[in-house]
Amino acid sequence: MTMPIVKYGHPVLRQRGKTIDAFDASLHRLVDEMLETMYQADGVGLAAQQIGKALQLTVVDVSQ
């Protein structure tokens, strides 16, 4: 499931991301959804803030 990407000016883009303490099943799902969203947008990286989540989390694919 792709997620909406927030635009410049959205308040979450100015928030400090929370530290992630444990990689559990819900975080794994979030990472999968972020990757799907990133690929759908033809991106190479996506930060959690860009999908409205204030977390210190980024997905990147530099395989090309």
Secondary structure, 3 states (H helix, E strand, C coil): CCCCCCCCCCHHHHCCCECCCCCCHHHHHHHHHHHHHHHHCCCCEEEHHHHCCCECCEEECCCC
